[in-house]
Amino acid sequence: MIRLLVATHNRGKATEYTRMMTGLAVEAITLDEAGITGEVEELGATFEENARIKALAYARQSGLLTLADDSGLEVDALGGAPGVQSARYAGLGASDADRYRLLLRKLEGVPADRRSARFHCVIALASPQGNVYVAHGTVEGVIADTPRGSHGFGYDPVFYMPERGVTMAELEPEIKNAISHRARAFQAILPILRELIAEQAG
């Protein structure tokens, strides 16, 4: 069994990935479990650039195969914002509610047919030798007028999914984890991860 570094300090995200990796011959460990306390600065202009930066930096620091992601919300009426600034959209120290309330204020008066948006996740898998593999996952939706639901985090309460008739925050966690942008990106990177595990095990 090989060790795989999941480059996050977020226990919820780490748990999500551990569940997705059930059945794989890996021991997934977080940055905290690897004794890595520093943060890698995300200076990229895109989700892919940030995911690559994090995966490579932590792979070299730890000497382990490393999985990192970057994700956020893209709203078409706002030219793709908040995008890579999703977590920092309302400034440092802002809460999830602060961020989605700011988003709703910026969309006041925008009709429903122009409120299309998507969650976008990019996963990068890096080896300590500098090889990087990348996969994307997206979920399409519409920004609701008001927040609904108590599950999830971030912009989930205002991300409405017309085909399901609910916001992301109204989905049960196990359903969200099966259809989310992160789950879709992970499914896309999974064949490469299996190959790398087999190589290291052999």
Secondary structure as UniProt FT lines:
FT   STRAND          2..6
FT   HELIX           11..20
FT   TURN            21..23
FT   STRAND          26..30
FT   TURN            31..35
FT   HELIX           47..62
FT   STRAND          65..75
FT   HELIX           76..78
FT   TURN            79..80
FT   HELIX           83..88
FT   TURN            89..90
FT   TURN            92..93
FT   HELIX           96..106
FT   TURN            107..109
FT   HELIX           112..114
FT   STRAND          116..126
FT   TURN            128..129
FT   STRAND          132..143
FT   TURN            154..155
FT   HELIX           156..158
FT   STRAND          159..161
FT   TURN            162..165
FT   STRAND          166..167
FT   HELIX           168..170
FT   HELIX           173..179
FT   HELIX           181..201
//
